[in-house]
Structures are given as structure tokens and as C-alpha cells.
Amino acid sequence: MDRYLSGPQLARLVAIAPDTRPYYSALAQAVRSLILDGRLPVRMRMPAERHLAEALSVSRTTVTAAYDRLREQGYLESRQGAGSWTALPDPGSMGAENPWIAANDDGLLPLHAAAPLAPAALPAAIDFAAEHYRRHALGIGYGPLGIAPLRQAIAARYTERGLATRPEQILVTSGAQHALHLVAEMLLPAGDAFLMESPTYPHAMDVARARGARIVPVGVPDDGWHLDLLTCAMRQSAARLAYVIPDFQNPTGHLMDDATRAGLAGAARKYGATLIVDETWHELAIDDVPAAPPLAAFDTDGRVITIGSASKLWWGGLRIGWIRATAAMVRSLAVLRAGVDIASPIFEQLVVTRLFEDIEETRAERRRTLRASREALVAAVTERMPEWSFTVPKGGGSLWVRLESPSATSLADAAACHGVRLAPGTWFGVDGTLESRLRLPFTQPPQILTEAVDRIAEARVRGPYGTRPARPLTPAL
């Protein structure tokens, strides 16, 4: 006989305060927490929507919306005429409720996203783009490689950093994620091993799974990369492609030293692997640290492909990224991308071209603002959650926090009911690992971070159901 739960039984388990808003979201989060904690077994028949609505004294529409969200997330399975059962999503997507969509539909403080606000230089760059846009309208507007001035500016920046680069080695993309998709589509056949750091950027894992790759995780300890772990994994897995974030790694904030960069490039050469190097955070040093050379500076045979982006130094709304590779590979990637989106928008390319002219001013601005926000976040977390531990990074945009217990997912659920969207460690680990970790970005203003930590502390004490209505303090991302 199937196990089942009545409406009153489930209502007692969730115990949501009547004034919680939005109620359907809190209900879905409560059921999700019960399933993940094991208090609600998998394959347990759920009460009918109308029965649960009666038990909770809410509308059936509210319960229907909660059930719909649980189905979307993979925590509920339903069959017409047979009811609904609890479930677990595929291990590869644990914690993978789309954070970019979820952040904007309920007014929560966006501590799930390490996205800074626009810098002071953006308005002038927009004016520049508007002034020069008409000249580009004389052409057909299609340019898979990107406009020449932007490719020249990107190449010049690499050359300034000690890596001689020609514009022919640059492909402009619609963001770093687009760049990673293009490289993976060209170099990562289904079933191949793909070496990745753990933790790592969540959407890089999305790319690997979309390609049907076999992810080979390599742990990044608290003291940074261990070259022997990287090289052994490369040799033992026979991975022909690897993805690394050497500059203020997301989410740990580590900065790879020169010896490890040289050793990693040498290992790739020895074992026939290609390195995808994500430099999205490179320009965001906060403390005085020696300027790290690009990892590609240690490359001798064109097996390091570098990805960059305008999203962190400047603004996420500028969907402009780039790939630095050999000229031959850039041409091949341009042919490949023509079947996807043909070209990136010219207006945004013009904006970023102008922003490169004042890059040092923007870097200085980011150092000031991120330092103030980092100090505020460190102070607030130390005061309110002294049991948590972390290493203060010298750059980047987030703290990688170790909790006192493996409770990141349940804490994220509780915090959402108190008005804060968090990124649990499971988002950054392969197969839902890193439950004892939490990424806390310091890319928002200090007052927002202090308020967010207060709410997180309240969520730890009161749990997800003794809530107050969330105030819509979310600033524009």
C-alpha cells in the first residue's frame, strides 16, 4: 500500500505563519526542506491540493502554485488522476532552481548573485556609444568576430599585462557564459572527461552537463590549489579539456600563484589537454597583491584559451565577453557562433570599447567600494555568526563561508522567508556536495549587506516559518 500524508498532517509539519508573503513560495520551500532533511520520505503521496488548502486555510490557487514550483524543481512528481508524490531531482541539478529568475520575482535581497552595481563611468560610455552608433548603421551590422575597436582594446589590455596579443586572437561574445558554450561545443564531445575545480562556477557545470561530458572534479582546499592534485587528475582521467578560474576564484576567492600557473600549463602540455581559463574576476584586486601574469603567458603551443567578461568589472547588463585564443581557433569559433547568434550587439560593444579607455579609474572605484562592502560583511558576519569561519580574500567579490554544520540548503530556505536570497554551497559543488558551505558576496552596498546578515541571523534563530513580510530592498542588479 502506498504511504500517504493527509492535509492536516502536512499542515502541522510546515507550520507556516499566516502572514508570510509570498505564501506559496514559503510552502514550497517548507516541503522542499522536509524532503531534503528526510522528515518527508521520497515517494510519499502528498495530500490533494484542496485538502491541503483547507488544512492551511488558504486558497487552492496558493497550494497549486506551491505544487507547481515543487514540480519545476524536481521535488514533486504528478500523474493525472493518480495524485502527486515527493521526489528528489536529478543529483546533477540539486539546488539548481534558477537563481537568476528566482531573485527577481519576490523582492528578496540578492545575496545569491555576486553582481556589482554599475560604475560611475557607465553613463559617459553609453553617450559615446549613442554618438558613434549611427556610423556603424551604414554597414550590415553582422560581425561574428566583434567590432574592430573593441577587439583592439581587448588585445591591448592583454599586451599591457605581459601577454602579447593581436586583435586577430580575440573573439567578442555575448558574455563569458556564451564564450564557454562555444569553446565546449567545439572541443568537448559527449562522454569526454572534463576536469573542473570543486567548488566552481555553477553555470560551467551546466555547460558540461549540456554537452553530456563526464565531470572530473578536483578539490580546491582552503589554502588554494594543490598542483599535484590537478596534474594527477589530468593524467588519471585522460581529460582533454579543463576549466579553471585562477584569479580570485569563484567562489573561494583564491589567487593562483605563478608557480602553479606555470606547472598547470606544463601539465596540460605533457598530457595533451587544453585549458579554459576564466578571467572574469581578474581586474578586481582589492588589496595590494602582485600583478599575476595571465596563465596563457606560460603557454607555448596554443593550448590555453582565455575567457573574459565585462560583467564584473563594469556591469552585468553589458552582455559582452570575449575569447583569447590562436587566430586559427578564433576563426573557427566565429564560424561556429554564426549558427548560434551571428554577432553580439554593436551598441553594447561600443559601450565596452569606451569603458576600456578608463579601465584604471573603474578598477580604483571598485577597490574602494568592494573594500568597504567587504569590511561591512566581515564585521557583520563575525558579530552575528561567530561560529562561521572564512578566509578574507584579497580580491574578487565573495566570502566562502564554512558553516558550523552541513545546513546550507535549509538555511537558504529559511533566509528566503526572511527576505534574503542565498547561494548554498551545493550550487558550486558537483552532485550536490558542499552542504556545509555558503557563498556570501560583498558586491552590494554596506547597508544592504548589514541588513541581509541581520535577516540571516534571524532566520537561523526563528527558522523559515516564523517570518515577517520581506521588504523590497533589492537594488537594481
N, C-alpha and C positions, 0 to 999 in steps of 0.2 A: 504493500500500500504506500502511495506517495505521502511524504511528510508535508504538512501544510501549516500555515500560520493564519490565525484569524485577524480580523481588523483590530479588535481591542488589544490583542497580544502585541501586534506590531506597534500600535499607538503607545503602549506602555514602554516599549523598548526605545523608541525615538524620543519621546517626551519633549517635543519642541514647544518653546514658548509661543503663545498665540500671536504676539505682536512681531514675530520675526518676519523680516522682509528681505528678499522675496521668499515667501514660504515654500514654494515648490522647489527652489534651489536648496534650501536648508533640508527639506525632506529627502531629496535625492542624495545629498551629502551624508545625511544620517544613515540611510540604508547602506550606502557605499562603505562607510566606516564600520558598520556592523558586519558586513561581509568580509572586509579585509582583516578585521580583528578576530574572525572566527566565531563571533557570537551569533551570526546568522549563517547557517551552513549553506554551501553550494547545493543547488538542485532542490531547495526548499520552495514549495509552492507559495506564492505571495497571495495576500487577500485580494479579492476583486476590488476594482477601483471604487465602486460605490460603497462597498462595505468599509474600506479604509477611510473614505471621506466622511462617512457617518461617525466613525470612531474618533476621528480627529476634529470633527465639527468644522470642516472646511468644504469648499465646493468640489464636486467631482472633477471639474476642469483643472483644479490645482493638483490633484493626485495624478490625473492624466499627464500633465506637464512633467511632474516628477518622474513618472514611469518612463516617459519618452526620453528624458535625459539619461536615465539609467540604461535604457536600451542603446542609446547612441554611444555611451561609454563602455558598453560590453558587460555591464553588471546585471543585466536582466535579459532573459530570452522569453519570447511570447509566441504563441501559436493560436490562430483564430479558433475560437470555440473551446480551447483547452486551457486557457489561462496563461500565467506568467510564472517563471522560476528564476531564482537567484542564479548568478553565473559569475565567472571570472573572465576578464578579457584575455586575449592572447598575451602570453608573457612578454612579447616584444613591444607591446603597447601599454604596459602597466603605467598608470599615471599620465597617460598621453591625451587626456582631454585637451583639446586645442587651446593653449593658454592665450593665444593672440585674440581669439574670438571671445573666450570666456571673460577676458578682462574688461571688455567694454560694454557688457550688457547689464551690469548691476552696480555700477558706481563704486567698485572696490579700489582701494589704494594699490597701485600696480607694482608690488614688490616681487612679482614673478618675472618681470622683464627688466634687464639691465640696459635700459634705453634712456640716454640723456636727453634733456630738452635742447632745443635749437640754440646755437651760439649767436653772439651779437653780430657776427659777420654775415649771417644769412640774408637779411633784407637787402643789403647792398649787392650781394651776389645775385639775388632774384632780379633786381633792377638791371644789372648788367646783362643777364640772360634775356630779359624783355627787350633791351635795346638792340641786341645782336641777333635775336631770333629771326627777324624779318629777312636778313641776308641769307640764312640757311633755307628759307622758304623758296628760294629761287631754284633749288635742286629738287630731287625726287624724295629726299628725306629718309631713304633706306641706306643704312651703313652698318653691316654686321660687325665690323671691326671697332666701330666707335668713331666719333669725330676727331679729326687730326689734332686740334689744340689740346683736347683732354688727354689723348694718348701721349702727346709730347710732355705734358705736365706730369703725368704719372711716371713716365720713363725718367724724366729729370729728377724726380724725387728719389727713385731707386739709385740713380747715379750719385746724388748727394750723399746717400747712405753708404756708399762704397761698393755698390753693385752696378757696374757699367751696364746700361740698358738702352736699347734703341726703341723708338716708337713701334717698330715692326714686331716687337716682342710683347706688345700689350693688346689685349682684347677687352673692350669695355662690355660689361654685363649689366643685367638688371638686378644687382645686389650680389652679395657673396654666396647666398644660397643658390642662386641661378648659376653662378660660376662653378660651384661644387657639383651641381647636377650635370653640367656639360662635361666636366672632366670625368666624372664617374660613368656617364653614358659612353664616352669614348674608350675608357681604359678598364672598366670593371665589368667583365662578363658575369652572368648569373652563375652562382655557385662558387665563384672565386673567393679566396680568403681576402679580407680587408682588415688591416691592422689599424686599431683605433685606441687612443688613450681612454682610460676609465678612471675618473669621470671625464665626460667630453660634452661638446655642444650637442644638444638633443636632436636638432634637425640634421646633423651629419649622420646620425644613426638612421633617421628617416630615409635619407638618400640610400644608404647601404641596404636597407630592407626593401626599398622600392626596386632596387636592382637585383634583388634575390641573392645578395652576397652573404658569405659566411663571415660574421664579425669575429675578429680575434682581439679581445680586449687586453690591454697592458695597463696594469695599475700605476697610478701616479701617487706615490706616497706623500706624506705631509712634508717631507724635506725635498720634494721635487723629483724629477725623472732619475731613474737608475738606468744608465746606458746598457748595462748587461741584460736587464730585463727586456729592453726594447730590441736589442740585437738578437737575443735568444728567441724571442717570439717571432721575429722576422725569419730567422733561419728555420725554426722548427715548423712553422706554419706554411712556409714557402709562399708567403704573401707577396704579390707583385705590386700591391698598392697600399700605401699607409697614409693616414691623416693625422697631423699633429698641429698643436697650437702653441708654439714656443714662446710667444710674447704675451705675458700676463694671461696665462691660460684660463680659459673659461670652462669650469667655474673656480678653479683653485687660486688663480692669481699668480702662479709661479712664473718666473722668468728663466728661460733656459740659458745656461752659461755657454761660453764659446766652445769649450772642450766637448761638451755634449752635442752641440750643433755639428761640430766637425766629425765627431765619432758617428753620429747618426747618418750623415751624408756618406761617410765612408762605408758604413754597413749596407746602406742601400746600393751603393756601387758594387760591393762584394757579392751581395745576394740577388742582384738583378731586380731590385724593387724601385718603384717611383714614389717620391714623397709629395703629398699635397700639403703645403704649409699655409695655414690660415693666419694671416697677419692683421686680422680685423682690429685687434686691440693694440697694435704696435705703438701707435703715436701717443698713447695715454699713460705715460710715466707720470707719477705724482711726486715721488721722492727723487733725490739726485742719485741716479744709477748710471753706470757706464752705458753708453750707447751700444746696444747689441747689434752686431752685423746681421744682415739677412741670412737665413740659413742657406739660401741659394748661393751666397758668396763662397761656400765650401763645396759647391757642386762643380764637377769637372767635365761632365758628359751629358748635361741636359736632362737629368732625371729628377730635378726639383721643380715643381710647379707651385707658384706662389699666388695666393688669393688675397685680395684686399677689398676694402669697402669704405664708403662714405658714411655709413650709418652710425658709427660710434664716435668718431672724432667730430663729425658735423651733425647729422640728423638722420633718424631712421626713415623719415618721409622721403628722403632722396634715395630712390631705389637705384643706386648706381654702385656697381662693384667692378672689379677687374681681375684679369688673369695675366700673370707674367710667366712666360714660357719661351721656348725656342720659337723663332719666326715661323718655322715649318709647322710646328704644332698649333700656333696661333691661327694660321691659315686654315688648317684642318678643323679646328674648333669653330671658326667663323662659318665654314660650310655647314657644319652640324647644327649650329644655332639658327641658321637661316630657316631650317624646317621647324623651329620652335616658336620664335618670336621675331625673327628677322633682324631687329635692332632695338637698342634702348632709346627712350625718348630724348630728343635733341634738347629740349628746354632744360631738363634736369642735368644733362651733360654739360651744358653751358654754365649752369649754376656751380657745379663742382669744379669746372675749369677755373672760374673766378675765385673760388674758395682756396684753391691751391696757392694762389698768389699771396694770401695772408695766413698761410698754414701755421707759422710760428706764433702769430698773435692768438690764433684759436687754441693752439696747444697750451699756451700760457694761461688763457682763460680757463681751459679745462683743468689745469693743475690747481688753480685757485678754488674753483667750485667743487671739484671732486675731493680735494683735501678737506675742505670744510664739511662736506657731507660725510666723508669717511670718519672724521673725528666725531661728528654727532652720532653716527650709527654705532661706532665702537663704544662711546661713552654710555649710550642708552642701553645697549645690549649688556655691557659689563655691569651696569647698575641693576637692571631688571631681571636678567637671566645669568647670574654669576656662575651657574653650573655649566654653561655652554663654553666651549673652547674654540679658538681660531687663531690663525696667524694673520697679522695685518699685512696685506700685500703692498708692494711698493708702487703698484700701478694697476691699471685695469678698472673694473667697476663693481666688484662684489667681494663680500666675505664668504668664505666656505666654512660653514659652522658645523662643529660636531655637537650633537645634542647629548643630553645625559642618558638617553635611552633611544632605541630604534622606533621613533614615533613621528617621523616627519610627515607621513601622509595624513595621519589623524590630526596632527597639529595644523596642517594646511586646511583641512576640512573645518576645523574649529575656527581658525583665523578668518576664513571666508565669511563665516556667520557673524564675525565682529568687524567686517569691513576691510579686510586685507587679503589680497591675492598673493599667495606664496608659491615658491618653486621648491618642492621637496626634492631630496637627493635622488629619488627614484627616477626623476626626469633625466638625470645625467648619467645614470649607470645602465649598463647592459642588462636586460632581462629583469628590470625592477629592483636591482640591488641599490645599496647606499641609503637604506631607510633611516640610518642614524645621522644623515647629513641634511643640511638646508643651505641653499644659496640666498644670501641677503644682499641685494645690490645697493650701492650708495650713489646711484645716478640721479636720485630725486633731491630736491632742496632739503636742508637740515630739518626744518619744521615738519615736513611731511614724514621724514624718517623717524623723528621722535614720536610723532603721533602714531605711526604704524607700530613701533615697538611697544608703546603703551597698550595698543589693542591686542598685540600678540601675547603680551604678558597676561592680559585679562582673559584671553581665550584659553591660556594654559590653566588658569585657575577655575574658570566657570564652565569650560567645555563648550561644545558647539551649540548648545540649546538654550542656555541662559543668556540670551542675546539682547542687544539693543539694535534699533534700526541703524543701518550703516549710513553715515553722512557722505554725500557725494563729493569727496575732496580730491578725486582723481584729477591731476593736471593733464593737460594735453601731452601726449607722448611725442 
